[in-house]
């Protein structure tokens, strides 16, 4: 979704004030605010809620990134990250010594998370949460 902010500014003013902020664009000297919507927003919200509960419960002072997830609900990512054939995939990358190891999850596959061992979700549950 985009919404116009009723303000015209120069390119220099835009760069100085909003240059590092991805939520604004400058189009014909008009400041435009943007927000993520649709499936992206729904998937992020669903996963975020589930992870926040687990983080608060298990790791109140957690700061090291031992694991991160890549959620490709359209199946358009590189084969290195989603495999072949391309299809909607959740890739969980887990830190092993100084390198991340990837695990791919699709359809009815239940996540295997070293950080959240009690989290019981399938890839299908995540993808269907946006419908």
Number of C-alpha atoms within 10 A of each C-alpha: 8 13 11 13 12 8 9 15 13 13 15 10 12 19 12 10 10 15 15 10 10 10 13 19 18 17 12 11 14 17 20 18 15 15 11 11 10 10 16 13 12 17 19 13 14 15 15 12 11 14 15 12 12 17 15 11 9 12 13 9 8 10 7 6 9 16 17 15 15 15 23 20 21 12 17 13 17 11 12 8 21 24 15 9 8 15 17 21 26 27 22 22 19 19 15 10 8 7 10 14 13 19 17 18 20 18 15 11 15 15 21 17 17 13 17 16 10 11 16 12 15 17 21 18 15 19 22 11 13 16 9
